[in-house]
C-alpha cells in the first residue's frame, strides 16, 4: 500500500510538472490533481495492458512510437473521467504523458519494487 501511495505521489508530481510546462493542461484544484494521479495509476494497471495487447501490431509497425499515443490516450481518458482536469489537445496529452513518464522513471530509479528508497553501495 505504501508503494502504491508513493507512486501515486510521484505521478501527481509528474502531472503537476506537466501542468506547469504546458498551457493546455489545467487542474481545478490540488485535490483534482491527486485524484487524477490515483486514477491514472488505476487506468495504467487495468486499461493500458488491454489497450497494449489490442494495439500491438501498430506498436510493432511503428517501432514502439505508438506507445506515446497509447500513453497520451490514458492521460486523455483520465482527463475525460475527472471534471476538473482539462487537456486542450492531442499534443498536450502526448507532452504530458512524456513528462509524467520521465518524472516517474527518474523517481523510480531511487525507489525499489516494495516502495522503499534503496541505497546502492559499491564494495571493492
N, C-alpha and C positions, 0 to 999 in steps of 0.2 A: 504494500500500500504506500509506503514511503517513497519507493521508486517511482510509482505512477504519479504521485503528487509532485515529486521533484521534476519529473519530465514534463508535467503539465505547466509547472512554473517556468521551465526553460522554453517551452512552446509559447507561453504568454510573453516572455521576454522577446522572442523572435517576432511575434506578431506586433509587439509594441515598436520594435526597431523598424519593422516594415512600414508601420503607420507613420513613423517619423520621416522615412525616406520618400514614400510615395504619397502624393497629394490625394489620390483617388481612393485611399484606404482610410476609413473612419470608424471609430468606436464611439457610441453614445456615452459610455461611462466605463470606468475601470472594471466594474462588475461584468459588463458585456465582454470585455477583453478576457477575463478569467473564464467565463462560461464558454467563450469561443475556443480557448486553449484546451479546455477539458473535452469539449465536443469534437475538436479536431483530432485529439488523441483517440477517441472512441471511433470516429469515422475512419481514421487510418488503421485501426485494429480490425474493423469488421468489413467496411465497404471497399477499401482500397485493395485488399487481396483479391476479392472477386472481380473488381474492375481490371486489375492487373492481368488476371487469367484471361478475361474476355478480350483484352486488347493486346495480348501477347504477340500476335502476328504483326500488328502495327509497330510495336516496340522493337521487334527484331528487324523489320524493314527499315526503320528509321535509325538503327544502330543505337537505340536507347534514348534518343532525344524525345520520343513520345512520352517518356516518364515525366518530363516537365509539364506537358499538357495534363497528364493524369494528376500530378500534384496540384496544379492550378485548379483542376476540377474539384478536388477535395476541399480546397480552400473556398472555392465558389459555392460548393454545397453547404458548407458551414455558414457562409455569409447569407445564403438563402434561408437557412433554418433559423437564424437569430435576427430578430428585427432591428437591433441597434448596431449591427455590423454591416457596413456598406463597402462594396468594391465597385469602382467605376467601370471597369472593363477587363477584357481578357489579359492584356499585357500587364495590368496592375496585379492581377491574380498570379500570373507567372512570376513576376518580380517578388511578390510576397512569398510565394512558395519557395523561391530560391533563397530569400533572406532567412526564412524560418528553417530551411534545411541547413544552411551554413551555420546559423547560431546553434541549432541542435547538434550538429556534428562537432562543433568546437567545444560545446559544453559536455557532450557525451564522451569526449576523449578523456575527460578527467573523472567521469562517473562510471562505475562498473555496472555490471548487469543487475546487481542487487540494490542499486540506488545509493551506494556509499561512495564517498570520494576515495579514489585509490591513489596510493603513493608508490611509485616505482623507484627502486634503488638498484644501482649497478654495483656489484661486488667484483673486486679484482682478485 
